[in-house]
Amino acid sequence: MTPADVPAGRRAADSRPRRTKRSEEAAQRLMKALGHPMRMRILMRLSQRTMSPNQLAHELEERLGSVSYHVRVLAEIGYLELVRTEPRRGAVEHFYRARGRAFLTEADWERLPEATRRSLSDSQLQAMWSDIAAALAAGTFDARTDRHLSFSALVLDEEGWAALKAEIDRLAERALALQAESAARLRDSRSGGDEVLARLGSLLYTAPAPGAEV
């Protein structure tokens, strides 16, 4: 989740975990949160920084009324929290941020209709491409000589796929832990250096067979 990302298809410790009432309710809440493409986009933005519906509407180029509605839905089901309010020309502007990072287990992902899976993947990929395009246009993508860019075409068996998937999951978790550690240092002393607005994107998917029509 880039960041507020939603790593669909994430492997749980047990690939077929026993679903409790609590896990069922959590899955239903998450599916409701992701039930509209705009909510996905809102979660992504608010996982990166605190914003108001007005700021979100401007950045997403959507109507304020529509954005405000989806923000309320996300807040009601517990995925957003109100951080502060500020007076604005006789009204009050509310600022929200995401509560942690939402994710779908493999079991959750399998339960979703194929059309919903495609929609979620499309939303996340569009957000990723837009962010990359902005970094290229601003000249920040290649500004650091230690930036990483790689694309590998692999041939794996099922065991190799599972092992690689587990490594990617561990990297995503480690990235979040490093972000928390960095936040503490930046807040207290900046002993680790200046703030870096980093992006980590990872993809693992099956490619079509050579010569296959798409």
C-alpha positions as CSV (number, residue, x, y, z in Angstrom):
1,M,0.0,0.0,0.0
2,T,2.1,2.2,-1.8
3,P,1.4,3.2,0.7
4,A,-2.8,3.0,2.0
5,D,-2.2,0.5,-0.4
6,V,-4.3,-2.6,-0.4
7,P,-2.1,-5.6,-1.1
8,A,-4.8,-7.8,-2.5
9,G,-4.2,-11.5,-2.3
10,R,-1.8,-11.3,0.6
11,R,-1.0,-14.7,2.0
12,A,-2.0,-15.4,5.6
13,A,0.1,-17.7,7.9
14,D,-2.4,-20.4,7.0
15,S,-3.5,-20.2,3.4
16,R,-6.9,-21.5,4.4
17,P,-7.4,-19.9,7.9
18,R,-10.5,-20.7,10.0
19,R,-12.8,-17.7,9.6
20,T,-14.2,-16.5,13.0
21,K,-17.2,-14.2,13.4
22,R,-14.7,-11.4,14.1
23,S,-12.7,-12.1,11.0
24,E,-16.0,-12.3,8.9
25,E,-17.0,-8.9,10.3
26,A,-13.6,-7.4,9.5
27,A,-13.7,-8.8,6.0
28,Q,-17.2,-7.3,5.5
29,R,-16.1,-3.9,6.7
30,L,-13.1,-4.0,4.4
31,M,-15.1,-5.0,1.4
32,K,-17.5,-2.2,2.2
33,A,-14.6,0.2,2.4
34,L,-13.4,-0.9,-1.0
35,G,-16.8,-1.3,-2.5
36,H,-16.4,1.9,-4.5
37,P,-13.4,3.0,-6.5
38,M,-13.4,6.5,-4.9
39,R,-13.0,5.0,-1.4
40,M,-9.9,3.2,-2.5
41,R,-8.5,6.4,-3.8
42,I,-9.4,8.3,-0.6
43,L,-7.8,5.6,1.6
44,M,-4.6,5.8,-0.5
45,R,-4.4,9.6,-0.1
46,L,-5.2,9.6,3.6
47,S,-2.7,6.9,4.3
48,Q,0.0,9.3,3.1
49,R,-1.1,12.5,4.8
50,T,-3.9,14.2,6.7
51,M,-6.5,15.9,4.4
52,S,-10.0,17.4,4.4
53,P,-12.8,16.4,2.1
54,N,-12.3,19.7,0.3
55,Q,-8.6,19.1,-0.3
56,L,-9.4,15.5,-1.4
57,A,-12.1,16.7,-3.9
58,H,-9.6,19.2,-5.4
59,E,-6.8,16.6,-5.7
60,L,-9.0,13.8,-7.0
61,E,-10.9,16.2,-9.3
62,E,-14.3,15.0,-7.9
63,R,-17.4,16.7,-6.6
64,L,-17.1,17.8,-2.9
65,G,-20.5,16.3,-2.0
66,S,-19.5,12.9,-3.4
67,V,-16.1,12.9,-1.7
68,S,-17.6,14.0,1.6
69,Y,-20.1,11.1,1.4
70,H,-17.4,8.5,0.9
71,V,-15.3,10.0,3.7
72,R,-18.2,9.7,6.0
73,V,-18.7,6.0,5.1
74,L,-15.1,5.2,5.7
75,A,-15.1,7.1,9.0
76,E,-18.3,5.3,10.1
77,I,-16.8,1.8,9.5
78,G,-13.6,2.7,11.3
79,Y,-11.1,3.2,8.5
80,L,-10.6,6.9,9.0
81,E,-10.2,9.0,12.1
82,L,-10.8,12.7,12.6
83,V,-7.5,14.4,13.4
84,R,-8.6,18.1,13.8
85,T,-11.1,20.7,12.8
86,E,-10.4,24.3,11.5
87,P,-12.8,27.2,11.1
88,R,-13.3,28.2,7.4
89,R,-15.4,31.2,6.5
90,G,-18.2,30.5,8.9
91,A,-17.9,26.7,8.5
92,V,-15.7,24.0,10.0
93,E,-13.3,22.0,7.9
94,H,-12.6,18.4,9.1
95,F,-9.3,16.8,8.6
96,Y,-8.9,13.0,8.4
97,R,-6.3,10.3,8.2
98,A,-6.4,6.6,7.6
99,R,-6.3,4.2,10.5
100,G,-3.4,1.9,9.7
101,R,-3.3,-0.1,6.4
102,A,-6.1,-2.1,5.1
103,F,-5.4,-5.4,3.4
104,L,-7.2,-8.4,2.0
105,T,-6.1,-12.0,2.8
106,E,-6.2,-14.6,0.1
107,A,-9.4,-15.9,1.4
108,D,-11.0,-12.4,1.3
109,W,-9.7,-11.9,-2.2
110,E,-11.1,-15.2,-3.4
111,R,-14.6,-14.3,-2.1
112,L,-14.7,-11.1,-4.2
113,P,-16.4,-11.2,-7.6
114,E,-14.0,-11.1,-10.5
115,A,-15.3,-7.7,-11.6
116,T,-14.6,-6.2,-8.1
117,R,-11.1,-7.7,-8.1
118,R,-10.4,-6.1,-11.5
119,S,-11.8,-2.8,-10.3
120,L,-9.6,-2.8,-7.2
121,S,-6.5,-3.8,-9.2
122,D,-7.2,-1.1,-11.8
123,S,-7.6,1.6,-9.1
124,Q,-4.4,0.7,-7.4
125,L,-2.4,0.5,-10.7
126,Q,-3.8,3.8,-11.8
127,A,-2.7,5.4,-8.5
128,M,0.7,3.9,-9.0
129,W,1.1,5.1,-12.6
130,S,-0.1,8.6,-11.7
131,D,2.4,8.8,-8.8
132,I,5.3,7.6,-11.0
133,A,4.3,10.0,-13.8
134,A,4.3,12.9,-11.3
135,A,7.8,11.9,-10.0
136,L,9.1,11.7,-13.5
137,A,7.7,15.0,-14.4
138,A,9.1,16.6,-11.3
139,G,12.5,15.1,-11.8
140,T,12.5,13.3,-8.5
141,F,12.3,9.8,-9.9
142,D,15.9,9.7,-10.9
143,A,17.2,12.3,-8.5
144,R,18.8,9.8,-6.2
145,T,21.6,7.6,-7.5
146,D,20.6,4.9,-5.0
147,R,17.0,4.6,-6.3
148,H,15.9,1.1,-7.3
149,L,14.3,0.1,-10.6
150,S,14.1,-3.5,-11.8
151,F,11.8,-5.7,-13.9
152,S,12.4,-9.5,-14.0
153,A,10.7,-12.0,-16.3
154,L,10.8,-15.3,-14.3
155,V,9.8,-18.9,-14.8
156,L,8.8,-20.5,-11.5
157,D,7.0,-23.5,-10.2
158,E,4.3,-23.3,-7.6
159,E,6.8,-23.7,-4.8
160,G,9.0,-20.9,-6.2
161,W,6.0,-18.7,-6.6
162,A,4.9,-19.2,-3.0
163,A,8.4,-18.5,-1.7
164,L,8.8,-15.3,-3.7
165,K,5.3,-14.1,-2.6
166,A,6.2,-14.7,1.1
167,E,9.4,-12.6,0.6
168,I,7.4,-9.7,-0.9
169,D,5.0,-9.8,2.0
170,R,7.8,-9.7,4.4
171,L,9.4,-6.7,2.6
172,A,6.0,-4.8,2.7
173,E,5.8,-5.4,6.5
174,R,9.4,-4.4,7.0
175,A,8.8,-1.2,5.0
176,L,6.0,-0.2,7.3
177,A,8.2,-0.9,10.4
178,L,11.0,1.2,8.9
179,Q,8.5,4.0,8.3
180,A,7.4,3.9,12.0
181,E,11.0,4.0,13.1
182,S,11.8,6.9,10.8
183,A,8.8,8.8,12.0
184,A,10.0,8.5,15.6
185,R,13.5,9.8,14.7
186,L,12.1,12.7,12.6
187,R,9.8,13.7,15.4
188,D,12.4,13.6,18.1
189,S,15.7,14.5,16.7
190,R,16.2,13.9,12.9
191,S,19.2,11.8,13.9
192,G,18.6,9.6,10.9
193,G,18.8,12.5,8.4
194,D,16.3,14.5,6.5
195,E,12.8,13.4,5.5
196,V,12.6,11.3,2.3
197,L,9.2,11.0,0.5
198,A,9.7,7.4,-0.6
199,R,7.6,5.1,-2.7
200,L,7.8,1.3,-2.7
201,G,5.9,-0.5,-5.4
202,S,5.9,-4.3,-5.9
203,L,4.1,-6.5,-8.5
204,L,3.9,-10.3,-8.8
205,Y,1.6,-11.6,-11.4
206,T,1.2,-14.3,-14.0
207,A,2.0,-13.3,-17.6
208,P,0.1,-14.6,-20.6
209,A,1.7,-17.4,-22.6
210,P,4.0,-16.3,-25.5
211,G,1.9,-15.6,-28.5
212,A,-1.4,-15.6,-26.6
213,E,-4.1,-13.2,-27.8
214,V,-5.0,-10.4,-25.3
